[in-house]
Amino acid sequence: MPQSLTSPLSGRVNSGFGGGGNRHKNKIILGVVIAVTVPFLLSTFAASVTVGTGALQFGQGSQQAIACDPNVFASIGEEWHSQPTPTDTSAGFFRVSSVAISNLDLVGCRSTKLRVRLISTTGVELPVGPFPTNTVLQITLPNTDSPVSTSDPTVLALTYLASDGSTISGGMAATASINVSGVSVYDGSNLSPTNSDVIYYLDQSATQVNLDASTVGRTTVETVNNPSH
């Protein structure tokens, strides 16, 4: 189903930044994860953090961060999911269709694991897979100086993780892609190995994972330089 072009809340942006539509954007600089004031509206945020040391290279987690990329962007794509009721055949909601990480330097972040989580407006990790324990989506970034575009789940080692980082085996509803050519979904800039888009699609069939975008409070992005996890 194609992504919607408008939202019922278009134009109402409490953050002070303008915009409306079906993709909200969080700007992440040197490891900060920004809370989204108004879910699924087109809003941009910026901040900076103190950089320390640890296994996480950017994002929010229990460890301090070191940056493999000083400037990346996270955005959530949405589409209308029909859920008619006996009294309202037009009922439904905007579901999270994808999470995009843009402006990512694949060369600087080579061979690391890229993880995304969605956090609710009440601070709870939301499931990104068919089961409640599927709270993290992870791929492994290519270990090369010349990465190419790919959506091969085996090449990307796409998997679900539990909130503690443990691997969850089983079927995948999600898909993912790395894009180094064309234009970025975030700002329309030209893609390259040092300015790439990584896109996680929660469930392109919209049959197993239909997460209400209005429940999303923030997105976290992490790279983990740890081959065993």
N, C-alpha and C positions, 0 to 999 in steps of 0.2 A: 504494500500500500504506500503511495507517495506521501512524503511529509507534508503536513499542513502548512499553509502560508500565513495563517493568522491564529490568534488565540483569543478566547473570550475576554482575557484581561489585557489585551494589547493596549499599550499607552499608559497603563498604571504602573509606574516604576517608583518605588519608595526610596530607592538608593540615591536618587539625585542624578543618575545617569539616564540619558534618554534611550528610547527604543521600544519596539514591540515586535512580536513575532513568535516563531516556534523554536528558536534556539537560544538558550541563555548561555552566557560565556563567563568563565572565571579566569582572571589573569593570575598566573602563578609565577613569582619571581624568586629564585634562590630558595625554593623549598617551602613556600607558604601556600596553604590551602585556605581559600577565602570562603566565608559563609555567604550563601546567596540570600539576600534579603527577600526577594520576590521570586519564587520558583518559576521556571520556564518562561521568563521574559528576557528579551534581549538586553542584557546589562553587562557592563565591563567594570572590573575592579582591579586595583593595583595596590601592592604593598611590598615591603621588604623585610627580611629577617636576618638575624645573626647566623652566620655559618659556623658549624662546629665540625665534629668528626663522627663517623659511625657507618653503619651498613646501608642506611637509607640515603639515597643521593638527592632526591627532592620529594617533597610531599609532607604529609603529616603522619606521624607515628610515634612510637614510644621512644625511639632513639633520636639523637641529634642528626642533622643532615649535612651532607657535602654535595655540592651541585655538580652534576655532569653536564648540565645545561643551565645557563643563567636566566633563561627567559622562555618559558613554555606556556601554553594556553589550554584550558579545558573548556569544552562546550558540550551541551546536551542537545541532541536532536529529538524531536517529538513528532508524533502523528496521531490523528484521531482514532480512537478505538471505540467502535459502536458497542453499546451494551443496553439494548432496549429492555424496557420493563412493560408489564401489562398495561400500565397507565401512561407510558411515555415511550413511544417507538423511536424517538430521536435521542434518547439518553445515551450517555457514554462519557469518555474522559480522554484527555491527552496522555498517551503512554510514552514512556522513555523508549525511543527506538534505537538510539546510539549514544555513545560517549566518544568524543574526538579529542585527541591530544595533538595539538598543532605547534608548529615552529620547533619541532624536536630535532636535535642534532643527533642523527643516528651514528655518525662517526665518533663523536665524543662520548656517546652512551653505548657504544658497541658491546655486545655480549651480556649486557645487564638484563634483568627481568623487569618488565614494566607492568605495574599493577594499578588498577583503578577500583575505587569503592564509592558507593553512593550512601550518604548519611542523611537520615531523616531530619525533619524540622525539630524533632525532639531529641536528636543526638544518637539515634540507634542506627546501626548498619542495616541497610536494606538488602534483601536478596536480589542478586542480578542473574540468577539461574532458576531452574524449575523447583528447587528445594530451598527451604529456609536457611540451610547452612551454606549455600552458594553465595557468599557475600563479597568475594573478590574475583575479578577477572585478571588473568596474567598471560602475557606472552614473553618470549625471550627475543631480544633484539639481535639482529644479525651480527656476527663477528667478522666484519669485513670493512675495508676502507671504501668499497664501492657497492653499497647496498642497492638493491633493485626493488621495485614494487612487487608485492606478493600478498596473496590471501590464502595461502596454503596453510591449513591448521597444523600440519605436521612440521613444516619448516618453522612456524612461529611458536610451536609447542604450546598452543592455546589450551588453557585449563582453568577450572574453577579452584579456588582456595577457600578454606574456612577463615574466619576472622583472625585466628592465630597463625595463619600462614601455611597450615598443613594442606596437602593436596587432597582433592576430592575426586575420586575416580567415577567413571560413568559417562553416559552420553552427554554431548554438548548441544544445547539449544543455541548458544552464541556462536558468532563468527567474528573474524577480525581481519583487518587489512593494513598493510604499510604502503603508503603512497609517496613516491619521490618524483613524480611527474604530474603535469597538469597544474591546477590551482588549488590553494588551501580552502577548506570549508570554513575556516575561521575568518580570514580577511581577504581572500582572493589573491594573495601573493603567489608567486611562482614557486612550486615545490622543487626540492632538491634533496640530496642526501643529508644536508645540514639544515634543511628547513622542511621537514617531512610532516605528513599527517599520519597518525595511527588512529584507526577507528575501530571501536568495539561495537558490534551490533548485538543487542541482547537477545533478540529472537526475530529474525526477518519474516518468519511465518506468522508471527503474532498469535500463536496457538498455545504456547507454554509459559511465556514470561510477558506479562502485561502490567508493568509497574506504573502507577499513577504519578505523573511528573509533579503534581502539586504537593506530593509528600516528600520530595527531595529538598533538603536544606543546603547541602554542600557536596562537592565532589573532592575526593582525595586522590592524588597521583603520587606514586612512589616508584623509584627504581631501586632494585636490590642487587648488589654485586656479591652474590653468594651462590655458587654453582649447585649447592646441595639443597636449596629451597626454592 
